[in-house]
């Protein structure tokens, strides 16, 4: 049975609504789907309602992805089975999303000074967790660049001419908030960290519950150490496609990057 425990909707930087994600998951034979929007669980209720209309073909897990910073690396942390009535986590996510909006205006001002004129409306104002992908898509839509990746390479990469640092939590703060909401905290896509000593150091110092072993950033060779790391530390194993529905970002469709239920059932059946 196929599952996908890492997807993004229009409530963060994805291009599918929660309903579209559920419908596509059902079409691709995915039986468990986690909506893990950045700093937001606002799309989960819609996704679960869509799943109910489909007669339970897809189970939707409540999830979230929190952005943190440690040393020089951006460390993403997935939270599963979080309670959406937890005010501590809700308030912190609200704060982080508003910080993203302030950051958006700073990026647009930098772009304007560089000769790239993008309206705020082009960055999807209905989306509360606004980030660099929205700015990049707006620049592509206006014809300045051909792809989102070109925008990142030229302007929005870390240290790029239009880059603005994003206010972030520390990893231990994010894990504590997820635990306060009754959830399990999973270190996301460890192969993406520039400093490859960092996953082991973080897992030694922060009370993570799991590790995202299966992710498109790690081919079979890059993924090889992670199952052993998870096993040796007694961690849950997670996995997902990190699907955004962005045409030039792999995977371009749900179901292309496949994760089996049995490989990540500890996360799905947690508690």
C-alpha positions in Angstrom: 0.0 0.0 0.0 1.3 3.4 -1.0 1.4 6.4 1.4 2.8 9.9 1.3 3.6 11.6 4.6 5.1 14.9 3.2 2.9 17.1 1.0 2.2 20.8 0.7 -1.1 22.5 -0.3 -2.2 26.1 -1.2 -2.1 26.8 2.6 1.7 27.0 2.3 3.7 26.8 -0.9 1.9 24.1 -2.8 -0.2 24.6 -5.9 -2.9 22.0 -5.1 -5.7 22.7 -2.7 -6.1 20.2 0.1 -9.1 18.7 -1.7 -7.1 18.3 -4.9 -4.3 16.6 -3.0 -6.8 14.1 -1.5 -8.5 13.4 -4.8 -5.1 12.9 -6.6 -3.9 10.6 -3.8 -7.0 8.5 -4.2 -6.5 8.4 -8.0 -2.9 7.2 -7.5 -3.8 4.5 -4.9 -2.3 6.4 -1.9 -4.1 5.2 1.2 -2.5 7.6 3.8 -1.7 11.2 3.1 -0.2 13.8 5.5 -0.7 17.5 4.8 2.5 19.1 6.1 2.2 22.7 5.2 4.8 25.2 6.4 3.8 26.8 9.7 0.1 25.9 9.2 -2.4 23.2 9.8 -5.2 25.2 8.2 -5.6 22.9 5.2 -6.0 19.7 7.2 -9.8 20.1 8.0 -10.5 20.6 4.3 -8.5 17.5 3.3 -10.1 15.4 5.9 -13.6 16.5 4.7 -12.6 15.6 1.2 -11.4 12.2 2.3 -14.7 11.6 4.1 -16.6 12.4 0.8 -14.4 9.7 -0.9 -15.7 7.1 1.5 -12.4 6.7 3.4 -10.3 5.7 0.5 -7.6 8.0 1.9 -6.7 8.6 5.5 -5.5 12.1 6.2 -3.0 12.6 9.0 -2.8 16.0 10.7 0.7 17.4 10.1 2.8 20.5 9.9 6.3 21.4 8.8 8.2 23.9 11.0 11.3 25.8 9.7 14.1 26.1 12.2 17.7 27.3 12.0 20.8 25.7 13.6 24.3 27.1 13.0 24.3 27.8 9.2 21.7 25.2 8.2 18.0 25.5 7.7 16.5 22.5 9.6 13.0 21.4 8.8 10.9 19.5 11.3 7.8 17.6 10.6 5.1 17.2 13.2 2.5 14.4 13.0 -0.7 13.7 14.9 -0.6 17.2 16.5 -3.7 18.5 18.2 -5.1 21.5 16.5 -6.4 22.9 19.7 -2.9 23.5 21.1 -2.7 27.3 21.5 1.0 27.3 22.1 1.8 25.9 18.6 -1.1 27.7 16.9 0.1 31.1 18.2 3.7 30.4 17.3 2.7 29.4 13.7 0.6 32.5 13.4 3.7 34.6 14.5 5.9 32.8 12.0 3.5 33.3 9.1 3.2 37.0 9.8 7.0 37.2 9.9 7.0 35.6 6.5 4.7 38.3 5.2 7.0 41.0 6.5 9.9 39.2 4.9 7.9 39.1 1.6 7.7 42.9 1.5 11.4 43.2 2.1 12.1 40.8 -0.7 9.8 42.6 -3.1 11.5 45.9 -2.2 14.9 44.4 -3.0 13.6 43.0 -6.3 12.1 46.4 -7.2 15.5 48.1 -6.6 17.0 45.4 -9.0 14.5 46.2 -11.7 12.1 43.3 -11.1 8.6 44.7 -10.5 6.2 42.1 -9.0 2.9 43.0 -7.5 2.1 41.5 -4.1 -1.1 40.1 -5.5 1.0 37.9 -7.8 2.3 36.1 -4.7 -1.0 34.5 -3.8 -2.3 36.7 -0.9 -4.8 34.0 0.1 -1.9 31.9 1.1 -0.9 32.7 4.7 2.5 31.0 4.7 4.1 33.0 2.0 7.7 32.3 1.0 10.3 32.5 -1.7 8.5 30.0 -4.0 5.6 32.5 -4.3 7.9 35.3 -5.3 9.7 33.0 -7.7 6.5 31.9 -9.3 5.4 35.5 -9.7 8.6 36.4 -11.5 8.1 33.4 -13.8 4.5 34.4 -14.5 5.6 37.9 -15.4 8.2 36.5 -17.8 11.4 37.6 -16.1 12.6 33.9 -15.8 11.6 30.6 -17.4 11.6 28.5 -14.2 11.4 28.8 -10.5 14.9 27.3 -10.1 16.4 30.0 -12.3 14.9 32.6 -10.0 16.4 30.9 -6.9 19.8 30.6 -8.6 19.9 34.2 -9.7 18.1 36.1 -6.9 16.6 34.2 -4.0 19.3 31.7 -3.0 20.8 32.2 0.5 23.1 35.2 0.1 21.5 36.1 -3.3 20.8 39.7 -4.2 17.1 39.6 -3.2 17.4 37.1 -0.3 16.1 38.1 3.1 16.7 35.8 6.1 13.6 34.2 7.5 13.0 34.4 11.3 13.1 30.8 12.5 12.9 28.8 15.7 15.6 26.7 17.1 15.2 22.9 16.6 14.6 22.2 20.3 11.9 24.9 20.4 10.1 23.4 17.5 10.2 19.9 18.9 9.0 21.1 22.3 6.0 22.8 20.6 5.1 19.7 18.6 5.3 17.6 21.8 3.1 20.2 23.6 0.5 19.6 20.9 0.7 15.8 21.5 2.5 15.1 18.3 5.6 13.2 17.1 8.6 15.3 15.8 10.5 14.0 12.8 13.7 15.5 11.4 13.0 16.1 7.8 15.1 15.3 4.7 18.5 14.9 6.5 20.3 14.6 3.2 19.5 18.2 2.3 21.5 19.6 5.2 24.7 21.1 4.0 26.6 20.0 7.0 26.2 16.2 7.0 27.5 16.0 10.6 24.4 17.9 11.7 21.8 15.1 11.6 23.7 12.9 14.1 24.4 16.0 16.3 20.8 17.1 16.3 19.5 13.6 17.0 21.9 13.4 20.0 20.9 16.7 21.5 17.2 17.2 20.6 14.4 14.7 21.6 13.2 13.8 18.1 10.8 10.9 17.7 11.6 10.1 14.1 13.7 10.6 11.0 12.5 11.1 7.4 14.5 8.3 5.7 12.6 8.3 2.4 12.6 11.6 0.5 13.4 12.6 -3.1 16.6 14.5 -2.0 18.2 11.1 -1.2 18.7 8.4 -3.8 19.4 4.9 -2.7 23.1 5.6 -2.1 22.5 8.8 -0.1 19.7 7.2 1.8 21.8 4.2 2.9 23.0 5.4 6.3 19.6 6.7 7.5 17.7 3.5 8.3 20.7 2.4 10.5 20.7 5.8 12.2 17.0 5.5 12.9 17.3 1.9 14.1 20.2 2.6 16.4 18.4 5.5 18.1 15.0 3.8 18.3 13.5 6.4 16.0 10.4 6.2 13.9 11.0 6.1 10.2 9.1 8.5 8.0 8.9 9.3 4.3 7.2 11.3 1.6 7.5 13.1 -1.7 7.6 16.7 -0.5 5.1 17.3 -3.3 4.4 20.9 -4.2 2.9 20.5 -7.7 5.5 22.8 -9.1 6.1 21.9 -12.8 9.9 22.1 -12.6 10.3 20.5 -9.2 10.4 16.7 -8.7 8.0 15.0 -8.3 5.6 16.7 -10.6 2.8 14.3 -9.7 1.7 12.4 -6.6 2.5 8.7 -6.8 5.8 9.2 -8.8 7.8 9.1 -5.6 6.5 6.0 -3.8 6.6 5.1 -0.1 5.2 1.8 1.2 2.9 1.7 4.3 5.0 -0.9 6.0 8.2 1.1 5.8 6.7 4.1 7.7 3.8 2.4 9.7 5.4 3.5 13.0 4.6 7.1 12.2 1.1 6.3 10.8 0.2 4.1 13.8 2.0 6.2 16.4 0.0 6.0 19.7 
